[in-house]
Amino acid sequence: MRVLVSAAGSHGDVLPFVALSRELAARGHEVFFYANPYFRDCVPDGGIRFVPVGAVGDHATLMAELSDDDPNRAFKRVTRELVGLCPQFHRAMQSDVRPGNTLALGSSLLFAARLLRETDAVPCATVHLSPSVFRSDARPPRLVPNWITARTPFLLKRAAWWLLDSAFYDPNVTAPFNRYRAELGLPRVDRVFRSWIHDADCVLGLFPDWFGDPQHDWPPGIALCGFPLYDQGPARPMTPALEAFLSDGPPPVAFSAGTATASAGAFFATSVAAAQIAGVRAILLTPFAQQLPRRLPDGVLHVDYAPFSALLPRLAAFVHHGGIGSTSQALRAGVPQLIRPSAYDQFDNADRAVSLGVAKEILPRRYVPEAVSAALEDMLADAALSRRCSEIAARLVGNETIGKACDTLLDRLGPLASAGRFASPPAENQR
């Protein structure tokens, strides 16, 4: 079977699709991987054909323009970028379709795979990496610091979703997407984030039900497979300098703003100061060295990359942005988390980690040295939090998410591809 896999965004968005591609290739399938050439080194040479879409400079520009403290502007910039990339991905993937023997995979906000379903009758799967994409009144995802909750009156919930669609999603996502659909001769879609975003022959959630518990008003038929927990493993081991640092003293605290922003200078400056006040050693994780103070004090190390599966179990605590990849890797490592969410799915992920009893949250406006050092000192002295981290980590022993996800994909999509047909999109999503 030929499998067309599309991925865009940060490392946390792309690596789960690399993991799926590796497993599919290992099973003998012909895998094409479409992504910005910035991610070329993340895709193994054997068995996967890498197809570049865009230029490395495009990715660098996007990361530089993403605001670290304005969730609305950051999400608007990301959605504009991904919707703008949709035609390039669609055309690249369309040229590799082999009728009757092709499947397509895409992420929540990269719509090219779902377009192939309509233009070329290619069965497709949508892969959601976090539960924040599932709109619900029973358990609304937390999309900004202060948002509706399950206890919010029903009419206010309706008004909140209407306002979000009308003022944000429709102009930034639905309208530009419909312009490309018109070029292809496809009907308009209405309110992309209400239900169309789940419109595929197979919908996977790469998180466990104890993290994102399915609600009665989620779309039916979603397969939750667990966290992917892929970080390139042995392909990119920890450096000798990092190994030496870890071995040369007590467990340090690591600080990360994620790989989706190159404008987190204030975060790292505050983090260094907080570590000094708390008297802990620190590791600053970022591929964008320009964000760091020019000179780092003793006991502070900069690392541009480290596999979380190897690093996080050796930390005293992990301070991060709340991306689903960082959050899930910290859950597996059993390390206490201090989460500073600033955009995207981060507020919702932070909320769920705090509810599990393994994390504390600190919003960007409160991320000052004294508050961060106090939070770290409290966490490091909290025996109950440490025990809860270990209990949650035990749930992720022997994780088999990628194999389960590939089984589901092939079981649901394979028969459709060989039959040369696919499930028709619901009529209410088009007009």
C-alpha positions as CSV (number, residue, x, y, z in Angstrom):
1,M,0.0,0.0,0.0
2,R,1.2,3.5,-0.8
3,V,0.8,5.8,2.2
4,L,1.0,9.6,1.8
5,V,1.9,11.3,5.2
6,S,1.7,15.1,5.6
7,A,3.1,17.0,8.6
8,A,3.7,20.6,9.5
9,G,4.4,22.8,12.5
10,S,7.0,22.3,15.2
11,H,9.0,19.2,16.1
12,G,6.2,18.2,18.5
13,D,3.8,18.3,15.6
14,V,6.0,16.5,13.1
15,L,7.7,13.7,15.1
16,P,4.5,11.7,15.7
17,F,4.0,11.4,12.0
18,V,7.6,10.3,11.6
19,A,6.9,7.5,14.1
20,L,3.8,6.4,12.2
21,S,5.8,6.5,8.9
22,R,8.6,4.4,10.3
23,E,6.2,1.7,11.5
24,L,4.3,1.7,8.2
25,A,7.5,1.4,6.3
26,A,8.7,-1.4,8.6
27,R,5.5,-3.3,7.7
28,G,6.4,-3.1,4.0
29,H,4.3,-0.2,2.9
30,E,5.6,2.5,0.5
31,V,5.6,5.7,2.5
32,F,5.9,9.2,1.2
33,F,6.5,11.9,3.8
34,Y,5.7,15.5,2.9
35,A,7.1,18.3,5.2
36,N,9.2,21.4,5.2
37,P,12.8,20.5,4.3
38,Y,13.8,21.8,7.8
39,F,12.7,18.4,9.0
40,R,14.6,16.3,6.5
41,D,17.1,15.0,9.1
42,C,14.2,13.8,11.3
43,V,13.1,11.3,8.7
44,P,15.2,8.1,8.3
45,D,16.6,7.4,4.9
46,G,15.5,3.8,4.7
47,G,12.1,3.0,3.5
48,I,10.6,6.5,3.5
49,R,10.7,8.9,0.6
50,F,11.0,12.5,1.9
51,V,9.2,15.1,-0.3
52,P,10.1,18.7,0.6
53,V,7.3,21.2,0.6
54,G,8.3,24.9,0.9
55,A,11.7,26.1,1.9
56,V,13.8,26.0,5.1
57,G,13.6,29.8,5.3
58,D,9.8,29.6,5.5
59,H,9.9,27.6,8.7
60,A,12.5,29.9,10.2
61,T,10.4,32.9,9.4
62,L,7.3,31.4,11.0
63,M,9.1,30.5,14.2
64,A,10.6,34.0,14.4
65,E,7.2,35.6,14.0
66,L,5.3,33.5,16.6
67,S,4.6,35.5,19.7
68,D,5.4,33.9,23.0
69,D,2.8,35.9,25.0
70,D,-0.1,36.6,22.7
71,P,-2.2,33.4,22.1
72,N,-4.6,34.9,19.6
73,R,-1.9,36.4,17.4
74,A,0.2,33.2,17.6
75,F,-2.7,30.9,16.6
76,K,-3.8,33.3,13.9
77,R,-0.3,33.2,12.4
78,V,-0.1,29.4,12.6
79,T,-3.5,28.8,11.0
80,R,-2.8,31.3,8.3
81,E,0.5,29.5,7.5
82,L,-1.1,26.0,7.5
83,V,-4.1,27.0,5.4
84,G,-1.7,28.8,3.0
85,L,0.4,25.7,2.7
86,C,-2.6,23.5,1.9
87,P,-2.4,23.9,-1.9
88,Q,1.3,23.1,-2.0
89,F,0.8,19.9,0.1
90,H,-2.3,18.9,-1.9
91,R,-0.6,19.3,-5.3
92,A,2.6,17.5,-4.1
93,M,0.6,14.6,-2.6
94,Q,-1.8,14.4,-5.6
95,S,1.1,13.8,-8.0
96,D,2.0,10.6,-6.0
97,V,-1.5,9.1,-5.8
98,R,-1.7,5.5,-7.2
99,P,-5.4,4.8,-7.8
100,G,-6.8,1.9,-5.8
101,N,-3.7,1.6,-3.7
102,T,-3.2,4.8,-1.8
103,L,-4.0,6.1,1.7
104,A,-3.4,9.6,3.1
105,L,-2.7,10.9,6.6
106,G,-2.9,14.4,7.9
107,S,-2.9,16.4,11.1
108,S,-5.7,18.5,12.6
109,L,-4.8,21.7,10.8
110,L,-3.2,20.4,7.6
111,F,-6.2,19.7,5.3
112,A,-4.4,18.4,2.3
113,A,-5.1,14.7,3.0
114,R,-8.9,15.4,3.4
115,L,-8.8,17.2,0.1
116,L,-7.4,14.2,-1.6
117,R,-10.4,12.3,-0.3
118,E,-12.6,14.6,-2.4
119,T,-10.4,15.2,-5.4
120,D,-8.9,11.7,-5.9
121,A,-11.1,9.3,-3.9
122,V,-8.1,8.6,-1.6
123,P,-9.2,7.2,1.8
124,C,-7.8,9.5,4.5
125,A,-7.1,9.6,8.2
126,T,-7.0,12.7,10.4
127,V,-4.7,12.4,13.4
128,H,-5.3,14.6,16.4
129,L,-2.4,14.9,18.8
130,S,-4.3,16.5,21.7
131,P,-7.9,16.5,23.0
132,S,-8.2,20.3,22.7
133,V,-9.4,19.9,19.1
134,F,-12.6,18.2,20.2
135,R,-15.3,20.8,20.8
136,S,-17.6,19.9,23.7
137,D,-20.1,21.4,26.0
138,A,-19.8,18.6,28.5
139,R,-16.1,19.2,28.9
140,P,-15.0,22.3,26.9
141,P,-11.3,22.4,26.0
142,R,-9.5,25.3,27.6
143,L,-8.4,27.4,24.6
144,V,-7.3,30.6,26.4
145,P,-6.5,31.3,30.0
146,N,-10.1,32.0,30.9
147,W,-12.7,30.1,28.9
148,I,-16.1,28.4,29.3
149,T,-16.3,25.4,31.5
150,A,-18.8,22.5,32.0
151,R,-20.6,24.7,34.6
152,T,-21.0,27.6,32.2
153,P,-24.7,28.2,31.3
154,F,-25.7,26.5,28.0
155,L,-26.6,29.8,26.2
156,L,-23.3,31.3,27.2
157,K,-21.5,28.3,25.7
158,R,-23.4,28.7,22.5
159,A,-22.5,32.3,22.4
160,A,-18.8,31.6,23.1
161,W,-18.6,29.0,20.3
162,W,-20.4,31.3,17.9
163,L,-18.1,34.2,18.7
164,L,-15.0,32.0,18.3
165,D,-16.2,30.8,14.9
166,S,-17.4,34.1,13.6
167,A,-14.6,36.4,14.8
168,F,-11.6,34.0,14.6
169,Y,-11.9,30.7,12.8
170,D,-14.1,31.8,9.9
171,P,-11.9,34.7,8.7
172,N,-8.6,33.0,9.4
173,V,-9.3,29.4,8.4
174,T,-12.7,28.8,6.7
175,A,-12.6,31.7,4.3
176,P,-9.1,31.1,2.8
177,F,-9.7,27.3,2.7
178,N,-13.0,27.8,0.8
179,R,-11.2,29.9,-1.8
180,Y,-8.9,27.0,-2.6
181,R,-11.8,24.6,-2.6
182,A,-13.5,26.8,-5.1
183,E,-10.4,26.6,-7.4
184,L,-10.8,22.8,-7.2
185,G,-14.5,23.0,-8.0
186,L,-15.4,21.7,-4.5
187,P,-18.4,22.9,-2.5
188,R,-17.9,25.3,0.4
189,V,-17.6,24.0,4.0
190,D,-19.2,25.7,6.9
191,R,-17.6,26.2,10.3
192,V,-14.5,24.1,9.8
193,F,-13.9,23.6,13.5
194,R,-17.4,22.6,14.4
195,S,-17.4,19.2,12.8
196,W,-15.6,19.2,9.4
197,I,-12.2,19.0,11.2
198,H,-13.2,15.4,12.2
199,D,-14.5,14.5,8.7
200,A,-12.4,11.6,7.6
201,D,-12.6,7.8,7.0
202,C,-10.5,7.3,10.2
203,V,-10.0,9.7,13.1
204,L,-7.2,8.9,15.5
205,G,-6.5,10.6,18.8
206,L,-2.9,10.1,19.8
207,F,-3.5,10.4,23.6
208,P,-5.0,8.0,26.1
209,D,-8.6,8.2,27.5
210,W,-7.4,8.9,31.0
211,F,-5.8,12.1,29.7
212,G,-8.5,13.2,27.2
213,D,-11.7,11.4,28.4
214,P,-14.1,11.1,25.4
215,Q,-17.3,13.1,26.0
216,H,-20.8,12.1,24.8
217,D,-20.8,15.1,22.4
218,W,-17.5,14.1,20.7
219,P,-17.9,12.7,17.2
220,P,-18.5,8.9,17.1
221,G,-15.9,6.4,15.9
222,I,-12.8,8.1,17.2
223,A,-9.9,5.7,18.0
224,L,-7.8,6.8,21.0
225,C,-4.4,5.0,20.7
226,G,-2.3,6.7,23.5
227,F,0.7,9.0,23.4
228,P,3.2,8.4,20.5
229,L,6.2,9.2,22.8
230,Y,8.7,9.3,19.9
231,D,11.7,11.5,20.2
232,Q,14.2,10.1,17.6
233,G,15.6,7.9,20.3
234,P,19.0,6.4,19.6
235,A,19.3,8.3,16.3
236,R,20.1,11.5,18.3
237,P,21.6,10.5,21.7
238,M,22.6,13.0,24.4
239,T,25.9,14.8,23.8
240,P,28.9,14.0,26.0
241,A,28.7,17.6,27.4
242,L,25.1,17.0,28.5
243,E,26.0,13.5,30.0
244,A,28.9,15.1,31.9
245,F,26.7,17.9,33.2
246,L,24.0,15.5,34.4
247,S,26.6,13.3,36.2
248,D,28.4,16.3,37.8
249,G,25.9,17.2,40.5
250,P,22.3,16.9,41.7
251,P,19.5,16.5,39.2
252,P,18.9,19.8,37.4
253,V,15.7,21.5,36.3
254,A,15.2,21.8,32.6
255,F,13.5,24.8,31.0
256,S,11.9,24.7,27.5
257,A,9.7,27.1,25.6
258,G,9.1,24.5,22.9
259,T,10.3,24.4,19.3
260,A,7.5,26.5,17.9
261,T,8.9,29.9,18.9
262,A,12.2,31.7,18.5
263,S,11.0,34.8,20.5
264,A,11.2,33.4,24.1
265,G,14.2,35.5,25.3
266,A,12.3,36.8,28.3
267,F,11.3,33.3,29.3
268,F,14.9,32.1,29.3
269,A,16.3,35.1,31.1
270,T,13.6,34.7,33.8
271,S,14.4,31.0,34.0
272,V,18.1,31.5,34.6
273,A,17.3,34.1,37.4
274,A,14.7,31.7,39.0
275,A,17.2,28.8,39.0
276,Q,19.8,31.0,40.7
277,I,17.3,32.1,43.4
278,A,16.1,28.5,44.0
279,G,19.7,27.2,44.1
280,V,19.2,24.6,41.4
281,R,21.2,23.6,38.4
282,A,19.5,24.3,35.1
283,I,19.4,23.1,31.5
284,L,18.0,25.5,28.9
285,L,16.5,23.5,26.0
286,T,16.1,25.4,22.7
287,P,17.3,25.1,19.1
288,F,17.3,28.9,18.9
289,A,20.4,30.0,20.7
290,Q,19.6,33.7,20.0
291,Q,17.0,33.5,22.7
292,L,19.5,33.0,25.4
293,P,21.4,35.4,27.6
294,R,24.9,36.1,26.2
295,R,26.7,34.6,29.2
296,L,25.3,31.8,31.3
297,P,26.3,31.4,34.9
298,D,27.9,28.4,36.4
299,G,25.5,25.5,36.8
300,V,23.5,26.5,33.7
301,L,23.9,24.6,30.4
302,H,22.4,25.3,27.0
303,V,21.3,22.2,24.9
304,D,19.9,22.6,21.4
305,Y,18.3,19.1,21.5
306,A,18.1,16.1,23.7
307,P,15.9,13.0,23.5
308,F,13.3,13.5,26.3
309,S,13.1,9.8,26.9
310,A,16.7,9.9,28.0
311,L,16.9,13.3,29.6
312,L,13.6,13.8,31.6
313,P,13.9,10.9,34.0
314,R,17.2,12.4,35.2
315,L,15.7,15.8,36.1
316,A,14.4,17.2,39.4
317,A,11.6,19.1,37.5
318,F,10.7,20.1,34.0
319,V,9.5,23.7,33.3
320,H,7.9,23.9,29.8
321,H,5.2,25.4,27.6
322,G,2.6,22.7,27.8
323,G,2.9,21.3,24.2
324,I,1.5,17.8,24.0
325,G,4.8,16.2,23.2
326,S,6.6,17.8,26.2
327,T,3.7,17.1,28.5
328,S,3.3,13.4,27.5
329,Q,7.1,12.8,27.7
330,A,7.2,14.3,31.2
331,L,4.3,12.1,32.2
332,R,6.2,9.0,31.1
333,A,9.4,10.2,32.8
334,G,7.5,10.7,36.1
335,V,9.0,14.1,36.5
336,P,7.2,17.0,38.2
337,Q,6.1,19.7,35.7
338,L,5.7,23.5,36.0
339,I,3.8,24.5,32.9
340,R,3.7,28.0,31.4
341,P,1.1,27.8,28.6
342,S,1.0,30.6,26.1
343,A,-1.1,29.4,23.1
344,Y,-2.6,26.6,21.0
345,D,-3.4,23.4,22.9
346,Q,-1.1,24.4,25.8
347,F,-3.8,25.8,28.2
348,D,-5.9,22.6,27.8
349,N,-2.9,20.3,28.2
350,A,-1.8,22.2,31.3
351,D,-5.3,21.9,32.8
352,R,-5.3,18.2,32.3
353,A,-1.8,17.7,33.8
354,V,-2.7,19.7,36.8
355,S,-6.0,17.7,37.2
356,L,-3.9,14.5,37.2
357,G,-1.9,15.9,40.2
358,V,1.5,15.9,38.4
359,A,1.9,19.5,37.5
360,K,1.5,23.2,38.5
361,E,0.6,26.0,36.1
362,I,2.0,29.5,35.9
363,L,0.7,31.9,33.3
364,P,3.2,34.1,31.3
365,R,2.2,37.3,33.2
366,R,3.2,35.7,36.5
367,Y,6.4,34.1,35.1
368,V,8.9,36.2,37.1
369,P,12.0,34.9,38.9
370,E,10.5,35.0,42.5
371,A,7.3,33.3,41.5
372,V,9.1,30.6,39.5
373,S,11.7,29.9,42.1
374,A,8.9,29.6,44.8
375,A,6.9,27.2,42.6
376,L,10.0,25.1,42.0
377,E,10.8,25.0,45.7
378,D,7.3,23.9,46.6
379,M,7.2,21.2,43.9
380,L,10.6,19.7,44.9
381,A,9.5,19.4,48.5
382,D,6.0,17.9,47.6
383,A,6.3,14.2,48.3
384,A,2.6,13.6,47.3
385,L,3.2,15.2,43.9
386,S,6.3,13.0,43.4
387,R,4.3,9.9,44.2
388,R,1.5,10.9,41.8
389,C,4.1,11.4,39.0
390,S,5.4,7.9,39.6
391,E,1.8,6.5,39.5
392,I,1.0,8.2,36.2
393,A,4.4,7.1,34.7
394,A,3.5,3.5,35.5
395,R,0.5,3.8,33.1
396,L,2.9,4.4,30.2
397,V,5.2,1.4,30.7
398,G,5.2,-0.7,27.6
399,N,3.6,1.9,25.5
400,E,2.4,0.5,22.1
401,T,0.7,3.5,20.6
402,I,2.3,3.5,17.2
403,G,1.6,-0.1,16.5
404,K,-2.0,0.2,17.6
405,A,-2.5,3.4,15.5
406,C,-1.1,1.7,12.4
407,D,-3.3,-1.3,13.0
408,T,-6.3,0.9,13.2
409,L,-5.4,2.9,10.1
410,L,-4.8,-0.1,7.9
411,D,-7.9,-1.9,9.2
412,R,-10.2,1.0,8.5
413,L,-8.6,2.5,5.3
414,G,-7.2,-0.6,3.6
415,P,-10.5,-2.0,2.4
416,L,-11.6,1.4,1.2
417,A,-8.5,1.9,-0.9
418,S,-8.7,-1.6,-2.5
419,A,-12.4,-1.0,-3.3
420,G,-11.7,2.3,-4.9
421,R,-14.2,4.1,-2.7
422,F,-14.4,6.2,0.5
423,A,-17.0,7.3,3.0
424,S,-19.0,10.3,1.7
425,P,-18.7,13.5,3.8
426,P,-21.8,14.4,5.8
427,A,-24.1,16.7,3.9
428,E,-24.5,19.1,6.8
429,N,-20.8,20.1,6.6
430,Q,-21.2,21.4,3.1
431,R,-23.4,24.1,1.6
